[in-house]
């Protein structure tokens, strides 16, 4: 775990360094499962570092709205949960296993 944390820190610092050297305004990353939103200022410039994190552990995501980037986290309390009754969902098994439907999924023609 210690090596992973060091790798992530090194990655972020290198990305920030390259962005500042090239006069970029933002570094936007994902995949490393570490949500981040920080503005970094160094002698030779500044950059806004953003990492979307992940949807599995942190439920985090980036949003661009009105010219501004934000790191947000899903909050289930802000959403209404639909009420679904058992009889609301019906599946016609015959249609699901029909050869032409199957062909559409796998890309073959019968």
TAKANOR-V924988 format. One record per residue. N is the residue number from 0. OMEGA is omega in radians with two decimals (none if undefined). Layout:
# TAKANOR-V924988
n->(N | N)
omega->(OMEGA | OMEGA)
This chain:
# TAKANOR-V924988
n->(0 | 1 | 2 | 3 | 4 | 5 | 6 | 7 | 8 | 9 | 10 | 11 | 12 | 13 | 14 | 15 | 16 | 17 | 18 | 19 | 20 | 21 | 22 | 23 | 24 | 25 | 26 | 27 | 28 | 29 | 30 | 31 | 32 | 33 | 34 | 35 | 36 | 37 | 38 | 39 | 40 | 41 | 42 | 43 | 44 | 45 | 46 | 47 | 48 | 49 | 50 | 51 | 52 | 53 | 54 | 55 | 56 | 57 | 58 | 59 | 60 | 61 | 62 | 63 | 64 | 65 | 66 | 67 | 68 | 69 | 70 | 71 | 72 | 73 | 74 | 75 | 76 | 77 | 78 | 79 | 80 | 81 | 82 | 83 | 84 | 85 | 86 | 87 | 88 | 89 | 90 | 91 | 92 | 93 | 94 | 95 | 96 | 97 | 98 | 99 | 100 | 101 | 102 | 103 | 104 | 105 | 106 | 107 | 108 | 109)
omega->(-3.12 | 3.12 | 3.13 | 3.13 | 3.11 | 3.14 | -3.14 | 3.11 | 3.12 | 3.13 | -3.13 | -3.12 | 3.13 | 3.12 | 3.11 | 3.14 | -3.14 | -3.14 | 3.14 | 3.12 | -3.10 | 3.08 | 3.05 | 3.09 | -3.04 | 2.85 | -3.12 | -3.07 | 3.05 | 2.99 | -3.07 | 3.01 | 3.10 | 3.13 | -3.12 | 3.05 | -3.12 | 3.07 | -3.07 | 3.09 | 3.08 | -3.12 | -3.02 | 3.08 | 3.13 | -3.14 | 3.08 | -3.13 | 3.12 | 3.02 | -3.06 | -3.11 | -3.13 | -3.10 | -3.08 | -3.08 | -2.99 | -3.05 | -3.08 | 3.13 | 3.09 | 3.10 | 3.05 | -3.09 | 3.12 | 3.08 | -3.08 | 3.04 | 3.09 | 2.98 | -3.09 | 3.12 | 3.13 | 3.10 | -3.06 | 3.12 | -3.14 | -3.08 | 3.06 | 3.09 | -3.14 | 3.06 | -3.12 | 3.07 | -3.12 | -3.09 | 3.10 | -3.06 | 3.08 | -3.13 | 3.05 | -3.07 | 3.14 | 3.13 | -3.11 | -3.08 | 3.11 | -3.09 | -3.12 | 3.09 | 3.11 | -3.14 | 3.13 | -3.14 | -3.08 | 3.06 | 3.11 | 3.06 | 3.10 | none)
